[in-house]
């Protein structure tokens, strides 16, 4: 896989420049091998439309979302203050994230601690670019394919972002299907609230198995997601039903980048 060079904020500052937007990569996008592919897809889209962007690189730390959801408010505030200091020192105004958890935390939790930024999710950015005519999206390999979209909790119910990812998928000339529980009635993938990092509690069934079954009931070619945690959980669910050869799990950014050969 070819190496993609992305400039850091430190490099921009050293050359006396300021990017238009900061891409917040997130822990999954940085360290999880599957999520790294989503990160690359977002970078390819940003490069394609010539957006001047930077990342923090080694200066980026976890937003603190898992710590906060697990109940460790003290650790969350330590992590948040470290990031806010870094962001404010660089005079960051606008941030795009690849993860709804980072999106929600930066947008809604950081202002109370002195971190005020315009924060958008990557599906919102892609939709804006399409609407402004800066990004032409073609169906490519996904044209006419049946795609079902799973709403991430922190994108949908927490922030009312339902239309952006769906509009992007429809631009692919794909057949967008809805699960019986979607939008405001969507079911969690099972990873949120720091559940991703702990063993399952007693119950009759894993949440991701139930959610994957709902998605597979639509017989989709692709289950589209917009969150690295959802990607992991839905992928595991599809594997549980031995459907990975029939149904792919892909992020919306991967659909756009893949269809347009970016």
C-alpha positions, 0 to 999 in steps of 0.5 A: 500500500502506498504511503500517504504523506500528511503534514502536521500542525507543527510543520505548518507552524514552522513554515508560517502557514495555517491549514483550513481544517484539522483532521482529528484522526482518533485512537482507532484511526491511528492504531487499529489496522482496519480503521487505518483504511478509513483514515486513508480514505478520508485523507484521499478525499481531502487531497482530491478536493485540495483542502489544506489540512493538517493532523496533530500527529504525535501531539494528538491524544485520546479525547477522553471519551472512553474514560468519561463514559466508563465513569473516570471524569478525572482522567477525562478532564486531564486528557481533555485539558492536554488536547485543548492546550495543544489545539488552542496553542495552534489556534485551531478553528475547525476540526473534522473527525473520522469518529463520532465519539471524537466528534461528540466529545470535541463538539459538546464536552470540550467547550465547558473546559475552554475548547471552542471549535467548529467540529464536523463529522467526515460524512457531513464534510463529504456531503458539503463538498458534494453540495458545493460541487467540489466533489463529484461522486459516481457509483462505480462498483457500488452503483445499483448495489443494495446498501443498508446504513447503520446509524452510529449512536453519537452521530445520530441520536446524540447529534441529530446527524441522520441525513448527511451519510444517507445523502452521500450513499444515494449519490453513489446511485445505490439502493439505500435500504433501512433497517426496521430500527433506524435513525432515532430508533436505531440500535447501538452496535454494542461498543459505545459507553466504553463497552468496546473495552470490557467483557460482555455482561450476562444476557441472552445475546450480544448486541452486535449479533442482534444488530448484524442480524437486522442489517443482514435481514435486508440482504444488503451487498454492503453494510455502511457505517460511519464509526470505527467502533461500529465497523468492528462490531458489525464486521464481527456480527457478519462473520458470526453469520458467515456472511462476509463473502456476500456482505461487506462492512464499509465506512461511508468514506471508503464507499466514496473513495472506492467508487471514485478511485481516489 
